[in-house]
Structure formats: structure tokens, C-alpha cells
Amino acid sequence: MKKQKIYLETTLFSYYFDENRDAHADTVRLFEDITAGKYEAYTSDYVLRELENTTNEKCNKMLALIDQYNITVLGLDQEAEQLANAYVEQGVIPVKYRTDGIHIAVAAVNELDMIISMNFRHIVKRKTKLGTANSNTLNGYHAIEIYSPMEVHDENT
């Protein structure tokens, strides 16, 4: 069976350290699954930019996860930017939250299997899943599976 390629969105890096959040344990377990070889993990320079908006101490801890878990960082990508623009134009992602669309587009453009996120407002929701799948197909990309860490963990147990 092929190892699935997953994109880790910004929220996961925060949830990893926030022990008071409901999804903390599932998020840590996802990172452990990466170490165990269940997934090939990716993130992007877009995530790094968002992480850099946090306090220095927290930022450094979150960035350290990338090396600790051998996560590949994908660069800025004009093709992904254009696909994210299509999501906005089609009303799938609000223009104010275009970066959320960029995360999904980076996964699509780089032919990853899924994006994992705790962003339930603009990423892990039915409208986004259906809309981005439709837009990806119209633009020559495959649909990206979108999940929370809880859903992925349940799948592996």
C-alpha cells in the first residue's frame, strides 16, 4: 500500500503544543504516525509565514517540529496561488481568508493525498471539501481529501 502524502496546515503546529485543546492528543498522535512511517508529511512556506506571526518562543517551538518530524517544506508556488484565486472567484473560500485556500491548492498542485487541519471555519467543512474538489477537477487537478487529525487517527485504529 502506498504511503499517503499529507499536508500539515498551520493549526496543527499550534495544537501540538496546546494541551488544553480537545484535539491536542490526536494532533500529537498524528505527528507520531508520521515518525512511525504511516505518512509522508509536507507543509509549506505559507505555513512558515503564518507561524512567524506568533511569539518568538512559540514560533521557534513550532518550527522545530518540522525538523523533528522530517516534514518537507514546499516553496511558494504561483500555480497554487492561481488555483487559490479560483477558489475565491468561485465563492468556495472568502477573499479575506485566501491563505486557507492556498494551503489546499499547494496540496493539489503538489499531488498530495490530503490536507490535515483544525481550521473548521474555512478548511475542514463540507462546503470547502465539495467546492475545492469541483474547482480542482475543473482546473486539471485531483480532489484533495480534507480531514481533522481526529478523523485520520480514527482511520488508522
KETORZA-879110 format. One record per residue: y, z, x of N, C-alpha, C, O in turn; residue number from 1. Coordinates in Angstrom, 2 decimals, padded with zeros to 5 digits. Example, Ala and Ser with C-alpha at 12.3 -4.5 7.8 and 13.67 -1.06 7.14 Angstrom:
+---------+---------+---------+---------+---------+---------+---------+---------+---------+---------+---------+---------+-----+
!    n.py !    n.pz !    n.px !   ca.py !   ca.pz !   ca.px !    c.py !    c.pz !    c.px !    o.py !    o.pz !    o.px !   n !
+---------+---------+---------+---------+---------+---------+---------+---------+---------+---------+---------+---------+-----+
! -005.69 !  007.80 !  013.19 ! -004.50 !  007.80 !  012.30 ! -003.30 !  007.80 !  013.20 ! -003.32 !  008.46 !  014.24 !   1 !
! -002.25 !  007.08 !  012.85 ! -001.06 !  007.14 !  013.67 !  000.03 !  007.87 !  012.90 !  001.14 !  008.04 !  013.41 !   2 !
+---------+---------+---------+---------+---------+---------+---------+---------+---------+---------+---------+---------+-----+
//
This chain:
+---------+---------+---------+---------+---------+---------+---------+---------+---------+---------+---------+---------+-----+
!    n.py !    n.pz !    n.px !   ca.py !   ca.pz !   ca.px !    c.py !    c.pz !    c.px !    o.py !    o.pz !    o.px !   n !
+---------+---------+---------+---------+---------+---------+---------+---------+---------+---------+---------+---------+-----+
! -001.19 !  000.00 !  000.84 !  000.00 !  000.00 !  000.00 !  001.25 !  000.00 !  000.89 !  001.34 !  000.76 !  001.85 !   1 !
!  002.18 ! -000.84 !  000.56 !  003.43 ! -000.97 !  001.30 !  004.30 !  000.28 !  001.16 !  004.45 !  000.83 !  000.07 !   2 !
!  004.86 !  000.71 !  002.29 !  005.76 !  001.86 !  002.26 !  007.06 !  001.43 !  001.57 !  007.65 !  000.42 !  001.95 !   3 !
!  007.50 !  002.19 !  000.58 !  008.71 !  001.84 ! -000.15 !  009.95 !  002.14 !  000.68 !  010.05 !  003.16 !  001.37 !   4 !
!  010.90 !  001.21 !  000.57 !  012.17 !  001.35 !  001.27 !  013.18 !  001.93 !  000.28 !  013.45 !  001.35 ! -000.77 !   5 !
!  013.74 !  003.11 !  000.64 !  014.65 !  003.79 ! -000.27 !  016.04 !  003.92 !  000.36 !  016.19 !  004.07 !  001.57 !   6 !
!  017.03 !  003.87 ! -000.51 !  018.43 !  004.05 ! -000.12 !  018.86 !  005.44 ! -000.59 !  018.75 !  005.76 ! -001.77 !   7 !
!  019.35 !  006.24 !  000.34 !  019.83 !  007.58 !  000.00 !  021.33 !  007.54 ! -000.23 !  022.10 !  007.28 !  000.70 !   8 !
!  021.74 !  007.79 ! -001.44 !  023.15 !  007.79 ! -001.82 !  023.78 !  009.11 ! -001.41 !  023.08 !  010.09 ! -001.15 !   9 !
!  025.07 !  009.15 ! -001.35 !  025.88 !  010.26 ! -000.81 !  025.49 !  011.63 ! -001.37 !  025.42 !  012.60 ! -000.62 !  10 !
!  025.24 !  011.72 ! -002.66 !  025.00 !  013.02 ! -003.29 !  023.80 !  013.75 ! -002.70 !  023.76 !  014.98 ! -002.68 !  11 !
!  022.81 !  013.00 ! -002.21 !  021.61 !  013.66 ! -001.68 !  021.91 !  014.49 ! -000.45 !  021.30 !  015.55 ! -000.25 !  12 !
!  022.82 !  014.04 !  000.36 !  023.15 !  014.78 !  001.58 !  023.81 !  016.12 !  001.24 !  023.62 !  017.11 !  001.94 !  13 !
!  024.57 !  016.14 !  000.16 !  025.20 !  017.37 ! -000.29 !  024.17 !  018.31 ! -000.93 !  024.14 !  019.51 ! -000.65 !  14 !
!  023.33 !  017.75 ! -001.81 !  022.33 !  018.57 ! -002.49 !  021.35 !  019.19 ! -001.51 !  020.80 !  020.26 ! -001.79 !  15 !
!  021.11 !  018.56 ! -000.40 !  020.19 !  019.10 !  000.60 !  020.62 !  020.50 !  001.04 !  019.78 !  021.36 !  001.29 !  16 !
!  021.93 !  020.71 !  001.14 !  022.44 !  021.99 !  001.62 !  022.88 !  022.95 !  000.53 !  023.14 !  024.12 !  000.81 !  17 !
!  022.97 !  022.48 ! -000.71 !  023.46 !  023.32 ! -001.80 !  022.30 !  024.00 ! -002.50 !  021.76 !  023.48 ! -003.48 !  18 !
!  021.91 !  025.15 ! -002.00 !  020.74 !  025.86 ! -002.50 !  020.89 !  026.35 ! -003.93 !  019.90 !  026.71 ! -004.56 !  19 !
!  022.10 !  026.38 ! -004.45 !  022.34 !  026.86 ! -005.81 !  022.21 !  025.77 ! -006.87 !  022.32 !  026.06 ! -008.06 !  20 !
!  021.97 !  024.56 ! -006.47 !  021.85 !  023.47 ! -007.43 !  020.40 !  023.27 ! -007.82 !  019.49 !  023.46 ! -007.01 !  21 !
!  020.20 !  022.89 ! -009.06 !  018.85 !  022.73 ! -009.60 !  018.00 !  021.76 ! -008.79 !  016.80 !  022.00 ! -008.61 !  22 !
!  018.58 !  020.71 ! -008.31 !  017.81 !  019.66 ! -007.63 !  017.66 !  019.88 ! -006.13 !  017.14 !  019.02 ! -005.43 !  23 !
!  018.12 !  021.01 ! -005.64 !  018.05 !  021.26 ! -004.19 !  016.62 !  021.13 ! -003.67 !  016.38 !  020.41 ! -002.71 !  24 !
!  015.68 !  021.83 ! -004.28 !  014.30 !  021.82 ! -003.79 !  013.71 !  020.42 ! -003.82 !  013.01 !  020.01 ! -002.89 !  25 !
!  013.98 !  019.67 ! -004.89 !  013.45 !  018.30 ! -004.98 !  014.08 !  017.39 ! -003.93 !  013.43 !  016.49 ! -003.41 !  26 !
!  015.35 !  017.64 ! -003.63 !  016.03 !  016.84 ! -002.61 !  015.44 !  017.11 ! -001.23 !  015.16 !  016.19 ! -000.48 !  27 !
!  015.25 !  018.37 ! -000.92 !  014.64 !  018.74 !  000.37 !  013.23 !  018.15 !  000.45 !  012.83 !  017.64 !  001.50 !  28 !
!  012.49 !  018.22 ! -000.64 !  011.14 !  017.66 ! -000.67 !  011.16 !  016.16 ! -000.42 !  010.27 !  015.64 !  000.25 !  29 !
!  012.16 !  015.46 ! -000.95 !  012.28 !  014.02 ! -000.69 !  012.46 !  013.76 !  000.80 !  011.82 !  012.87 !  001.36 !  30 !
!  013.34 !  014.53 !  001.44 !  013.53 !  014.36 !  002.88 !  012.23 !  014.67 !  003.63 !  011.92 !  014.01 !  004.63 !  31 !
!  011.48 !  015.65 !  003.17 !  010.19 !  015.96 !  003.80 !  009.20 !  014.81 !  003.61 !  008.41 !  014.52 !  004.50 !  32 !
!  009.25 !  014.16 !  002.44 !  008.40 !  012.99 !  002.20 !  008.75 !  011.85 !  003.16 !  007.88 !  011.09 !  003.57 !  33 !
!  010.02 !  011.74 !  003.51 !  010.45 !  010.73 !  004.48 !  009.80 !  011.03 !  005.83 !  009.25 !  010.14 !  006.48 !  34 !
!  009.87 !  012.28 !  006.25 !  009.25 !  012.69 !  007.51 !  007.74 !  012.46 !  007.49 !  007.15 !  012.09 !  008.50 !  35 !
!  007.13 !  012.68 !  006.35 !  005.68 !  012.51 !  006.21 !  005.28 !  011.03 !  006.17 !  004.09 !  010.71 !  006.14 !  36 !
!  006.26 !  010.13 !  006.17 !  005.96 !  008.71 !  006.20 !  005.75 !  008.05 !  004.84 !  005.26 !  006.92 !  004.77 !  37 !
!  006.10 !  008.76 !  003.77 !  005.91 !  008.18 !  002.43 !  006.95 !  007.10 !  002.12 !  006.71 !  006.20 !  001.32 !  38 !
!  008.11 !  007.22 !  002.77 !  009.20 !  006.27 !  002.52 !  009.83 !  005.84 !  003.84 !  009.79 !  006.56 !  004.84 !  39 !
!  010.42 !  004.67 !  003.81 !  011.29 !  004.20 !  004.89 !  012.71 !  004.36 !  004.36 !  013.09 !  003.70 !  003.40 !  40 !
!  013.48 !  005.24 !  004.98 !  014.77 !  005.65 !  004.42 !  015.95 !  004.93 !  005.06 !  015.99 !  004.70 !  006.26 !  41 !
!  016.91 !  004.60 !  004.19 !  018.15 !  003.93 !  004.59 !  019.33 !  004.61 !  003.91 !  019.19 !  005.23 !  002.86 !  42 !
!  020.46 !  004.49 !  004.52 !  021.74 !  004.83 !  003.92 !  022.72 !  003.81 !  004.45 !  022.29 !  002.79 !  005.00 !  43 !
!  024.02 !  004.04 !  004.31 !  024.96 !  003.02 !  004.76 !  026.24 !  003.62 !  005.31 !  026.51 !  004.81 !  005.17 !  44 !
!  027.02 !  002.76 !  005.93 !  028.34 !  003.17 !  006.40 !  029.22 !  003.61 !  005.24 !  030.15 !  004.40 !  005.44 !  45 !
!  028.96 !  003.12 !  004.04 !  029.73 !  003.55 !  002.86 !  029.47 !  005.03 !  002.59 !  030.38 !  005.78 !  002.24 !  46 !
!  028.22 !  005.46 !  002.76 !  027.88 !  006.87 !  002.61 !  028.56 !  007.69 !  003.70 !  029.12 !  008.75 !  003.42 !  47 !
!  028.52 !  007.19 !  004.93 !  029.16 !  007.92 !  006.03 !  030.64 !  008.13 !  005.75 !  031.17 !  009.21 !  006.03 !  48 !
!  031.30 !  007.12 !  005.22 !  032.72 !  007.26 !  004.88 !  032.94 !  008.36 !  003.85 !  033.88 !  009.15 !  003.97 !  49 !
!  032.07 !  008.42 !  002.85 !  032.21 !  009.45 !  001.82 !  031.92 !  010.84 !  002.40 !  032.60 !  011.81 !  002.06 !  50 !
!  030.93 !  010.93 !  003.25 !  030.60 !  012.22 !  003.86 !  031.75 !  012.73 !  004.72 !  032.00 !  013.93 !  004.79 !  51 !
!  032.45 !  011.82 !  005.36 !  033.56 !  012.21 !  006.22 !  034.74 !  012.79 !  005.44 !  035.67 !  013.33 !  006.04 !  52 !
!  034.72 !  012.69 !  004.13 !  035.77 !  013.28 !  003.29 !  035.52 !  014.76 !  003.00 !  036.32 !  015.39 !  002.31 !  53 !
!  034.43 !  015.31 !  003.52 !  034.14 !  016.73 !  003.31 !  034.67 !  017.53 !  004.50 !  035.21 !  016.97 !  005.46 !  54 !
!  034.52 !  018.84 !  004.43 !  034.97 !  019.68 !  005.54 !  034.17 !  019.33 !  006.79 !  033.04 !  018.85 !  006.71 !  55 !
!  034.77 !  019.56 !  007.95 !  034.11 !  019.19 !  009.21 !  032.73 !  019.81 !  009.37 !  031.78 !  019.13 !  009.76 !  56 !
!  032.62 !  021.11 !  009.06 !  031.34 !  021.79 !  009.24 !  030.27 !  021.17 !  008.34 !  029.16 !  020.86 !  008.79 !  57 !
!  030.60 !  020.99 !  007.07 !  029.63 !  020.41 !  006.14 !  029.34 !  018.96 !  006.50 !  028.19 !  018.52 !  006.44 !  58 !
!  030.36 !  018.22 !  006.87 !  030.20 !  016.83 !  007.27 !  029.22 !  016.73 !  008.43 !  028.29 !  015.92 !  008.40 !  59 !
!  029.41 !  017.53 !  009.44 !  028.54 !  017.49 !  010.62 !  027.09 !  017.80 !  010.25 !  026.17 !  017.16 !  010.77 !  60 !
!  026.88 !  018.77 !  009.36 !  025.53 !  019.11 !  008.94 !  024.88 !  017.95 !  008.18 !  023.71 !  017.63 !  008.39 !  61 !
!  025.66 !  017.33 !  007.29 !  025.11 !  016.23 !  006.50 !  024.82 !  015.02 !  007.39 !  023.78 !  014.37 !  007.23 !  62 !
!  025.72 !  014.71 !  008.31 !  025.50 !  013.59 !  009.22 !  024.29 !  013.83 !  010.12 !  023.58 !  012.88 !  010.49 !  63 !
!  024.05 !  015.08 !  010.48 !  022.90 !  015.41 !  011.34 !  021.57 !  015.08 !  010.66 !  020.57 !  014.82 !  011.33 !  64 !
!  021.55 !  015.08 !  009.33 !  020.32 !  014.73 !  008.60 !  019.87 !  013.31 !  008.92 !  018.67 !  013.02 !  008.91 !  65 !
!  020.81 !  012.44 !  009.18 !  020.49 !  011.03 !  009.45 !  019.62 !  010.92 !  010.69 !  018.61 !  010.21 !  010.69 !  66 !
!  019.99 !  011.62 !  011.74 !  019.17 !  011.61 !  012.96 !  017.90 !  012.42 !  012.78 !  016.82 !  012.00 !  013.19 !  67 !
!  018.03 !  013.57 !  012.15 !  016.89 !  014.47 !  011.95 !  015.75 !  013.77 !  011.21 !  014.58 !  013.98 !  011.54 !  68 !
!  016.09 !  012.96 !  010.22 !  015.07 !  012.31 !  009.40 !  014.92 !  010.82 !  009.72 !  014.27 !  010.08 !  008.97 !  69 !
!  015.51 !  010.38 !  010.82 !  015.38 !  009.00 !  011.28 !  015.73 !  007.98 !  010.18 !  014.98 !  007.05 !  009.90 !  70 !
!  016.90 !  008.19 !  009.57 !  017.37 !  007.33 !  008.48 !  018.18 !  006.18 !  009.09 !  019.09 !  006.41 !  009.89 !  71 !
!  017.86 !  004.97 !  008.71 !  018.57 !  003.79 !  009.19 !  019.89 !  003.65 !  008.44 !  019.92 !  003.74 !  007.21 !  72 !
!  020.97 !  003.43 !  009.18 !  022.29 !  003.25 !  008.57 !  022.60 !  001.75 !  008.54 !  022.66 !  001.09 !  009.57 !  73 !
!  022.81 !  001.25 !  007.32 !  023.16 ! -000.15 !  007.13 !  024.68 ! -000.29 !  007.21 !  025.41 !  000.57 !  006.73 !  74 !
!  025.14 ! -001.36 !  007.82 !  026.57 ! -001.56 !  008.04 !  027.32 ! -002.01 !  006.80 !  026.73 ! -002.27 !  005.75 !  75 !
!  028.62 ! -002.11 !  006.96 !  029.48 ! -002.64 !  005.90 !  029.06 ! -004.08 !  005.66 !  028.69 ! -004.79 !  006.60 !  76 !
!  029.12 ! -004.53 !  004.42 !  028.50 ! -005.80 !  004.07 !  029.32 ! -006.54 !  003.03 !  029.47 ! -006.06 !  001.90 !  77 !
!  029.86 ! -007.69 !  003.39 !  030.68 ! -008.49 !  002.47 !  029.87 ! -008.96 !  001.26 !  030.38 ! -009.01 !  000.14 !  78 !
!  028.61 ! -009.28 !  001.48 !  027.74 ! -009.72 !  000.39 !  027.56 ! -008.60 ! -000.64 !  027.59 ! -008.84 ! -001.84 !  79 !
!  027.37 ! -007.38 ! -000.15 !  027.23 ! -006.23 ! -001.04 !  028.54 ! -005.96 ! -001.78 !  028.53 ! -005.61 ! -002.96 !  80 !
!  029.65 ! -006.13 ! -001.08 !  030.97 ! -005.95 ! -001.72 !  031.13 ! -006.94 ! -002.88 !  031.62 ! -006.57 ! -003.95 !  81 !
!  030.71 ! -008.17 ! -002.68 !  030.82 ! -009.18 ! -003.74 !  029.92 ! -008.85 ! -004.92 !  030.32 ! -009.02 ! -006.07 !  82 !
!  028.72 ! -008.38 ! -004.64 !  027.82 ! -008.00 ! -005.72 !  028.37 ! -006.80 ! -006.49 !  028.27 ! -006.75 ! -007.71 !  83 !
!  028.94 ! -005.84 ! -005.78 !  029.57 ! -004.69 ! -006.44 !  030.73 ! -005.15 ! -007.32 !  030.93 ! -004.61 ! -008.41 !  84 !
!  031.47 ! -006.13 ! -006.86 !  032.55 ! -006.69 ! -007.68 !  032.00 ! -007.29 ! -008.97 !  032.62 ! -007.18 ! -010.03 !  85 !
!  030.83 ! -007.92 ! -008.88 !  030.20 ! -008.48 ! -010.09 !  029.84 ! -007.35 ! -011.07 !  030.01 ! -007.51 ! -012.28 !  86 !
!  029.36 ! -006.22 ! -010.54 !  029.05 ! -005.08 ! -011.42 !  030.31 ! -004.63 ! -012.16 !  030.26 ! -004.32 ! -013.35 !  87 !
!  031.42 ! -004.58 ! -011.46 !  032.69 ! -004.16 ! -012.06 !  033.14 ! -005.18 ! -013.10 !  033.50 ! -004.82 ! -014.22 !  88 !
!  033.11 ! -006.45 ! -012.73 !  033.55 ! -007.52 ! -013.64 !  032.73 ! -007.54 ! -014.92 !  033.25 ! -007.87 ! -015.98 !  89 !
!  031.45 ! -007.20 ! -014.82 !  030.56 ! -007.21 ! -015.98 !  030.59 ! -005.89 ! -016.76 !  029.86 ! -005.73 ! -017.74 !  90 !
!  031.42 ! -004.96 ! -016.31 !  031.56 ! -003.69 ! -017.02 !  030.42 ! -002.70 ! -016.80 !  030.29 ! -001.74 ! -017.56 !  91 !
!  029.61 ! -002.94 ! -015.79 !  028.49 ! -002.05 ! -015.50 !  028.98 ! -000.79 ! -014.79 !  028.53 !  000.31 ! -015.09 !  92 !
!  029.90 ! -000.96 ! -013.86 !  030.48 !  000.13 ! -013.07 !  031.99 !  000.10 ! -013.29 !  032.60 ! -000.96 ! -013.18 !  93 !
!  032.62 !  001.24 ! -013.57 !  034.09 !  001.25 ! -013.70 !  034.75 !  000.93 ! -012.36 !  034.27 !  001.35 ! -011.31 !  94 !
!  035.86 !  000.20 ! -012.41 !  036.54 ! -000.20 ! -011.18 !  036.89 !  001.02 ! -010.31 !  036.82 !  000.94 ! -009.08 !  95 !
!  037.25 !  002.12 ! -010.94 !  037.61 !  003.34 ! -010.20 !  036.43 !  003.87 ! -009.37 !  036.63 !  004.56 ! -008.37 !  96 !
!  035.21 !  003.55 ! -009.78 !  034.01 !  004.05 ! -009.11 !  033.21 !  002.90 ! -008.48 !  031.98 !  002.94 ! -008.43 !  97 !
!  033.92 !  001.90 ! -008.01 !  033.31 !  000.72 ! -007.41 !  032.36 !  001.08 ! -006.27 !  031.34 !  000.42 ! -006.08 !  98 !
!  032.68 !  002.13 ! -005.51 !  031.81 !  002.53 ! -004.41 !  030.41 !  002.86 ! -004.90 !  029.43 !  002.62 ! -004.19 !  99 !
!  030.29 !  003.41 ! -006.10 !  028.97 !  003.68 ! -006.65 !  028.19 !  002.37 ! -006.81 !  026.99 !  002.32 ! -006.55 ! 100 !
!  028.88 !  001.34 ! -007.22 !  028.26 !  000.02 ! -007.33 !  027.90 ! -000.55 ! -005.96 !  026.89 ! -001.23 ! -005.82 ! 101 !
!  028.72 ! -000.26 ! -004.97 !  028.43 ! -000.75 ! -003.62 !  027.11 ! -000.16 ! -003.12 !  026.33 ! -000.86 ! -002.48 ! 102 !
!  026.85 !  001.10 ! -003.41 !  025.59 !  001.70 ! -002.98 !  024.40 !  000.92 ! -003.55 !  023.44 !  000.63 ! -002.83 ! 103 !
!  024.46 !  000.59 ! -004.82 !  023.36 ! -000.16 ! -005.45 !  023.29 ! -001.56 ! -004.86 !  022.21 ! -002.07 ! -004.59 ! 104 !
!  024.45 ! -002.17 ! -004.65 !  024.49 ! -003.53 ! -004.10 !  023.95 ! -003.58 ! -002.67 !  023.25 ! -004.54 ! -002.32 ! 105 !
!  024.25 ! -002.59 ! -001.87 !  023.71 ! -002.55 ! -000.50 !  022.18 ! -002.53 ! -000.55 !  021.52 ! -003.23 !  000.22 ! 106 !
!  021.63 ! -001.74 ! -001.45 !  020.17 ! -001.69 ! -001.59 !  019.62 ! -003.04 ! -002.02 !  018.58 ! -003.47 ! -001.52 ! 107 !
!  020.30 ! -003.72 ! -002.94 !  019.83 ! -005.02 ! -003.41 !  019.91 ! -006.08 ! -002.32 !  018.95 ! -006.81 ! -002.09 ! 108 !
!  021.05 ! -006.16 ! -001.67 !  021.28 ! -007.18 ! -000.64 !  020.30 ! -007.01 !  000.53 !  019.89 ! -007.99 !  001.14 ! 109 !
!  019.94 ! -005.77 !  000.82 !  019.03 ! -005.49 !  001.93 !  017.57 ! -005.42 !  001.50 !  016.71 ! -005.00 !  002.27 ! 110 !
!  017.31 ! -005.82 !  000.27 !  015.96 ! -005.91 ! -000.28 !  015.18 ! -004.59 ! -000.21 !  013.99 ! -004.57 !  000.10 ! 111 !
!  015.89 ! -003.50 ! -000.49 !  015.24 ! -002.20 ! -000.58 !  014.59 ! -002.07 ! -001.95 !  014.91 ! -002.83 ! -002.87 ! 112 !
!  013.70 ! -001.12 ! -002.09 !  012.98 ! -000.96 ! -003.35 !  013.71 ! -000.11 ! -004.37 !  013.67 ! -000.39 ! -005.57 ! 113 !
!  014.37 !  000.95 ! -003.89 !  015.03 !  001.84 ! -004.83 !  016.18 !  002.58 ! -004.19 !  016.28 !  002.69 ! -002.96 ! 114 !
!  017.05 !  003.09 ! -005.04 !  018.14 !  003.95 ! -004.63 !  017.88 !  005.32 ! -005.26 !  017.53 !  005.41 ! -006.44 ! 115 !
!  018.06 !  006.37 ! -004.47 !  017.87 !  007.73 ! -004.95 !  019.24 !  008.40 ! -004.96 !  019.97 !  008.36 ! -003.97 ! 116 !
!  019.59 !  009.02 ! -006.08 !  020.92 !  009.59 ! -006.24 !  020.88 !  010.76 ! -007.21 !  019.97 !  010.88 ! -008.03 ! 117 !
!  021.89 !  011.61 ! -007.09 !  022.12 !  012.67 ! -008.08 !  023.41 !  012.39 ! -008.85 !  023.92 !  013.27 ! -009.54 ! 118 !
!  023.92 !  011.19 ! -008.75 !  025.13 !  010.79 ! -009.47 !  024.71 !  010.27 ! -010.84 !  024.38 !  009.09 ! -011.00 ! 119 !
!  024.74 !  011.16 ! -011.84 !  024.32 !  010.80 ! -013.19 !  025.44 !  010.18 ! -014.02 !  025.19 !  009.68 ! -015.12 ! 120 !
!  026.65 !  010.20 ! -013.52 !  027.78 !  009.61 ! -014.25 !  027.83 !  008.09 ! -014.12 !  028.13 !  007.39 ! -015.09 ! 121 !
!  027.52 !  007.58 ! -012.91 !  027.69 !  006.14 ! -012.69 !  026.50 !  005.44 ! -012.06 !  026.50 !  004.21 ! -011.98 ! 122 !
!  025.49 !  006.18 ! -011.61 !  024.37 !  005.51 ! -010.94 !  023.05 !  005.76 ! -011.69 !  022.43 !  004.80 ! -012.15 ! 123 !
!  022.63 !  007.00 ! -011.82 !  021.33 !  007.31 ! -012.44 !  021.55 !  007.44 ! -013.94 !  021.57 !  008.54 ! -014.50 ! 124 !
!  021.71 !  006.30 ! -014.58 !  021.85 !  006.29 ! -016.04 !  021.39 !  004.95 ! -016.57 !  021.42 !  003.94 ! -015.86 ! 125 !
!  020.98 !  004.94 ! -017.78 !  020.36 !  003.75 ! -018.39 !  021.26 !  002.53 ! -018.31 !  020.80 !  001.45 ! -017.92 ! 126 !
!  022.53 !  002.66 ! -018.67 !  023.45 !  001.51 ! -018.65 !  023.52 !  000.89 ! -017.26 !  023.52 ! -000.33 ! -017.13 ! 127 !
!  023.59 !  001.72 ! -016.26 !  023.68 !  001.21 ! -014.89 !  022.38 !  000.54 ! -014.47 !  022.39 ! -000.52 ! -013.85 ! 128 !
!  021.27 !  001.16 ! -014.80 !  019.97 !  000.57 ! -014.44 !  019.81 ! -000.81 ! -015.06 !  019.43 ! -001.76 ! -014.38 ! 129 !
!  020.09 ! -000.92 ! -016.34 !  019.94 ! -002.20 ! -017.03 !  020.98 ! -003.21 ! -016.57 !  020.66 ! -004.38 ! -016.32 ! 130 !
!  022.23 ! -002.78 ! -016.45 !  023.31 ! -003.69 ! -016.09 !  023.18 ! -004.22 ! -014.67 !  023.40 ! -005.41 ! -014.44 ! 131 !
!  022.84 ! -003.35 ! -013.72 !  022.70 ! -003.84 ! -012.35 !  021.47 ! -004.72 ! -012.20 !  021.49 ! -005.69 ! -011.44 ! 132 !
!  020.41 ! -004.41 ! -012.93 !  019.21 ! -005.26 ! -012.88 !  019.55 ! -006.66 ! -013.38 !  019.15 ! -007.65 ! -012.77 ! 133 !
!  020.28 ! -006.73 ! -014.48 !  020.69 ! -008.02 ! -015.03 !  021.61 ! -008.76 ! -014.06 !  021.41 ! -009.95 ! -013.80 ! 134 !
!  022.60 ! -008.08 ! -013.53 !  023.54 ! -008.69 ! -012.60 !  022.84 ! -009.16 ! -011.33 !  023.12 ! -010.25 ! -010.82 ! 135 !
!  021.94 ! -008.34 ! -010.82 !  021.20 ! -008.73 ! -009.62 !  020.41 ! -010.01 ! -009.85 !  020.42 ! -010.92 ! -009.02 ! 136 !
!  019.73 ! -010.08 ! -010.98 !  018.95 ! -011.27 ! -011.31 !  019.85 ! -012.50 ! -011.42 !  019.53 ! -013.57 ! -010.89 ! 137 !
!  020.98 ! -012.35 ! -012.10 !  021.92 ! -013.46 ! -012.25 !  022.48 ! -013.93 ! -010.90 !  022.83 ! -015.10 ! -010.74 ! 138 !
!  022.56 ! -013.01 ! -009.95 !  023.13 ! -013.33 ! -008.64 !  022.08 ! -013.57 ! -007.55 !  022.42 ! -013.64 ! -006.37 ! 139 !
!  020.83 ! -013.70 ! -007.94 !  019.77 ! -014.06 ! -007.00 !  019.15 ! -012.91 ! -006.23 !  018.54 ! -013.12 ! -005.18 ! 140 !
!  019.28 ! -011.69 ! -006.74 !  018.69 ! -010.52 ! -006.08 !  017.68 ! -009.89 ! -007.03 !  017.68 ! -010.17 ! -008.23 ! 141 !
!  016.82 ! -009.04 ! -006.48 !  015.87 ! -008.35 ! -007.35 !  016.50 ! -007.07 ! -007.90 !  017.45 ! -006.52 ! -007.33 ! 142 !
!  015.97 ! -006.62 ! -009.01 !  016.46 ! -005.38 ! -009.61 !  016.08 ! -004.21 ! -008.71 !  014.98 ! -004.17 ! -008.15 ! 143 !
!  017.00 ! -003.27 ! -008.57 !  016.76 ! -002.07 ! -007.77 !  016.35 ! -000.95 ! -008.71 !  017.00 ! -000.70 ! -009.73 ! 144 !
!  015.27 ! -000.27 ! -008.37 !  014.89 !  000.90 ! -009.14 !  015.86 !  002.03 ! -008.79 !  016.20 !  002.22 ! -007.62 ! 145 !
!  016.30 !  002.75 ! -009.79 !  017.28 !  003.83 ! -009.60 !  016.68 !  005.12 ! -010.14 !  016.29 !  005.21 ! -011.30 ! 146 !
!  016.60 !  006.14 ! -009.25 !  015.98 !  007.40 ! -009.62 !  016.73 !  008.59 ! -009.05 !  017.55 !  008.47 ! -008.14 ! 147 !
!  016.43 !  009.74 ! -009.61 !  016.83 !  011.03 ! -009.03 !  015.68 !  011.50 ! -008.15 !  014.57 !  010.98 ! -008.27 ! 148 !
!  015.91 !  012.45 ! -007.26 !  014.81 !  012.95 ! -006.43 !  013.69 !  013.60 ! -007.25 !  012.53 !  013.57 ! -006.85 ! 149 !
!  014.03 !  014.16 ! -008.40 !  013.02 !  014.79 ! -009.25 !  012.02 !  013.74 ! -009.76 !  010.82 !  014.00 ! -009.82 ! 150 !
!  012.53 !  012.58 ! -010.13 !  011.66 !  011.52 ! -010.65 !  010.75 !  010.97 ! -009.57 !  009.58 !  010.68 ! -009.82 ! 151 !
!  011.27 !  010.82 ! -008.38 !  010.47 !  010.29 ! -007.28 !  009.40 !  011.29 ! -006.87 !  008.26 !  010.92 ! -006.61 ! 152 !
!  009.78 !  012.55 ! -006.82 !  008.81 !  013.58 ! -006.44 !  007.69 !  013.66 ! -007.47 !  006.52 !  013.76 ! -007.09 ! 153 !
!  008.02 !  013.61 ! -008.74 !  007.01 !  013.67 ! -009.78 !  006.01 !  012.53 ! -009.62 !  004.83 !  012.68 ! -009.91 ! 154 !
!  006.51 !  011.39 ! -009.16 !  005.67 !  010.21 ! -008.99 !  004.63 !  010.44 ! -007.89 !  003.54 !  009.88 ! -007.94 ! 155 !
!  004.97 !  011.26 ! -006.90 !  004.07 !  011.47 ! -005.75 !  003.12 !  012.63 ! -005.94 !  002.23 !  012.84 ! -005.11 ! 156 !
!  003.26 !  013.39 ! -007.01 !  002.39 !  014.57 ! -007.14 !  001.21 !  014.28 ! -008.03 !  000.37 !  015.16 ! -008.25 ! 157 !
+---------+---------+---------+---------+---------+---------+---------+---------+---------+---------+---------+---------+-----+
//
